[in-house]
């Protein structure tokens, strides 16, 4: 992967394909490869005629590891994404985030609307507004000496996933401990561009799709049958819906 300096934090990214740019932002404890390459997303979008930019969020993947929770606000992580667009000299891009990445994508869309074309918020619905919760339990699970010491079922899932992705457990614990500034319905109401919301039917982490659709003017939604938070990511219906959505909202500019 390539790397660039985002206000003194080293951020890893990749940039493949040609066409209108799509920036992909992964979820907590994941990375660009696991979330977007291994699931076939990069190939799907490149084959669909798009330029695809993936990034590892701070504290994740090949990006710099930070151990101060104050350095992991979603707003600042959104600025990492904006600075990446600046670094690549991309004036405007489509945007897709999954789970924590959807929250980051929402902050970017609200703070810099001129930089975002069509936006896809996936793996996070009503809980983008109300909050997911469980951060303290997940932090304790990540900081435990061993997986055997983790008894909380939900937190254990995150610890297993973090180990599978070879994440830095200490950095991830700092990330999940960060202060969560809520995205209010009033903030979401300021979004003017096209938005697609995608969640699995059995995704207990994301929450209900209705409240988020109601908060974003003109947003459309797709619910993936029988999919949960973990297996919705590579779903074929999800990919088809996003391709159709992006093609309906092409930027019409040369980046």
N, C-alpha and C positions, 0 to 999 in steps of 0.2 A: 504494500500500500504506500501511497504518497503521504507526506505530512506537511503541515503548515502551522505557523504560530498564530494562535487565536488569543490575542491580548495576554501573552506570556504563557499560555497553555498549549502544549503540542497536541494537535488533533490529526488523527490518521483518516485518510479517505481514499476512495477509488473513483475513477471516472472512465466509463466505457460507453461505446455506442455513439451514434450520431442522430441528430434530430432535436426536437424540443426537449429541454432538460427537465428531468424529474429527480428531485432530491428525496432520498429515503432516510428516515430516522428510526432507529431500532428501539426496542423496549428494554426495560430494566434487566440487568445481568446478562443481556445478550450482546451481540456485536453485529457489525455490518454483514459479515460472512454468514453467521448462523441465521440471522433474521431474513436476509434478502438473497444471498447467493445459494445457500444450501436448500432453500425452499423453492428455488426456480424462478424467483421474482425478477432477478436481473436479466436472465435469459429471456423471460417472457416480455419484458419491456423493451429490451434491445431488439428482439425479433419483431416487436410491434412498431419499430421505427423511432424509438426514443433514445436520447442520451441519458444515461443513468448514473447518478452520483450517490454513492453510499458513504457513510461516515461512521466512525466509532465515537460515541459520546464520551466526553471526559470521564475518566475512571473506568472505562470499558475497553475491551479489545486491545488494540495496539496504541491507543491514545494514552496521554500522560495520566498517571495515577495520582490522585489527590486524596488527602486524608482528613481534611477539614470540612465538615458538613456545610459550612457557610459558603463553600465554593460550588455547591451543586444545585442552586436554585434553577427551576425550570426556565425562568426568564433569561438567566445567564447562559444556559445550555442552548436556548433558542438563538442567542447572540453568536454562539459558536457556529451555528448553522448559517446565520446571516453573513458572518465573516468568511465562511467557506465560499459562499456565492461571490462575495467581493474578491476573494483570492482567485477564483476561477473567471472573474470578469463576466459573471452572469447577472444580467440586470433583473431578470424575472424567470422564475421556474415553477413548475408544478411541484406539489409537496405531498408526501405521504408519511405518516407516522403510525407506529403500532404501540398500543399500551402507553407506557411512559413516553414513547416517541410521539404518540398522538397529542399528549399534553404539551410537549415541547413544540410540536407543529402548530398547535392552537395559539400558543404565546407568540410564535413568530408571525403567524397570520394576522393577529390582532395588532402587534407592535409595528409591523412593516408590511401593510397591505399591498403596497405598490410592487413588492418583490415576489408576491405569490400569485400564481395563476389559479388553477384548480387545486383544491386541497382535499385529501382523503384522511379522515380520522378513523382509525380502525383499532379494535381491541379495547376501546374505552368509550362508554356512552354516558349514562346519567352520572356515573361516578367521576367523570371529568369535572362535574359541578359540585357534587357532594363530598368527593374524596374517597379513596379506596380504603384507607385504614390499615391497621396491622403493621405499620412501619417499625414500631418498637420490637415486636415479636420477630420480624424478619431480621432486623439488625442483630438481635441476640443470637438468632440461628446462624447468621453469617460469622459471628465472632466466637461461636462455640469452638472448643478445642477439637471436637470431632462430630461428625454427623450423628453418631450414636448418642450424643448428649442432647440432641434436638427432639423434643417431644411434641411440640405444637405442629399439628398436621399440615396446616397451610404454610407456615414458615419453613417447615422441612422441605416442601416442594421447591421453594426458592433456593434453599441451600443446595439441593440436589442439582437443580438447573445451573446454578452458578459454578458448581464443580464440573459439570459436564462441559460448560463453555470455557473452562479454565480461567475463570475470572479471578481478579484480585479481591479476595473476600473482605479484606480490611477497607479497601477503597469503595467497594459496593456497600458495605455497612455505613460508611460516611455518607454516601449518596442517599441511601434510604432514610437516614437520620435528618436530612436537610429540611429546613422549614418549608412547608408546603403552602404557598400562596394560592388560594382558591381562584379558579376561573369562574366568575359569576355569570349568571344568565345575562346580566346587563353588558358585560364585556363581550360575550359571544354574540349579542345582538348587533354589535358594531361590524361584524364580518359581512362584507358586501359581495365577495366573490363566490363562485360555486363551490359547494362542499358536499362530499359524499361520506356518510357514516356507515361503517361495516362492523358488525359484531356477530359472534357465534350465538346460536340459539341457547346453548347451555353454558355461556360464559358468565360465571358468577362474579368474576373480577370486574368486568366492564359495566355491569348494571343494565338497566333498561334503555332501549334505543329511543323511545318516545320523547322523554324530557330533553335530550340533547337536540333532536330534530326540531322540537318546538322552540328551542332557544336560538337557533341559527336561522336567519331568514332565508327561505328558499332551499334549505338543505334537503337532500334525499337520503334514503337509507336502505340498506340491504341486511337482512338477517340470514345467517348461514345455517341451514337445518343440521341438527345433531352435532354441531361443532362447539368446542369449548375454547378456553383462552389459549391453550397450547397448540391444539391441532387445527385451529382456524387459519393460521398464518399462511399455509401453502395451499389452501383450498382453491379448487379450479373455478368455482362460482365467484369467489372473491376476485380472482385475477380477471375473469371475463368482465365482471362489473366495473372494475377499475379501468380496463382498456376501453370499454364503451364510454365511460364517463370522461376520460381524458381526451378521447377523440372528438367528443362533443364540445369540448371547451379548449380547443387548440389556441395557443397564444398568438399565432400569426406573426411572430417577430423572429428575427434572426439573432440568436445569442452568440 
